[in-house]
Amino acid sequence: MKLTHCLIALLVASYVSSPSAQERKSMDLGAFSVSLAVKDIKASLAFYEKLGFKPVGGKLEQNWIVLQNGSTKIGLFQGMFPKNLLTFNPGWSQDRVPLEHFQDVRELQRALKARGLTMTVEADESTRGPAHFVVTDPDGNELLIDQHVPMPSR
């Protein structure tokens, strides 16, 4: 009988101290890249090409370009952002291929709000298309969660 009571006490204790279902749910923020706020996009492009990065997206004439070296991606943005960003793209693979199943940006925003985070910029929850939000870490680093594809069908 004592063993049964111990097992029940352990189960209750682990349930009470365990995170809620919302907190336990894993998050898939999507493809990752670093978005750099650059002063001279042509000089920055030349520098990163010397490091082995190759253009894979963007429009240099619009002052933005995405570069890749292996699985590492960086975006160069002149005059678009005030500072560097960590960028996540829900709905895209690391190779910018749209995914059929993924966590929508609005779902991610709701989950982060439930975990007590405050958005610097919020996604419009009434939309179904591309959207983004920004959250800032304790050190002032901004994370851009930027979904370029429509909400997945469920």
Protein Blocks (a to p, Z undefined) as FASTA:
>chain_A
ZZmmmmmmmmmmmmmmpccfklmpccdebjaddddddfblmlmmmmmmmnopacfedjfk
nopacddehjbccdddehkafbdcddddehiafkopacfbdcdfklmmmmmmmnopacfb
dcdfkbmbdcddddddfkopacddddfbdcddZZ
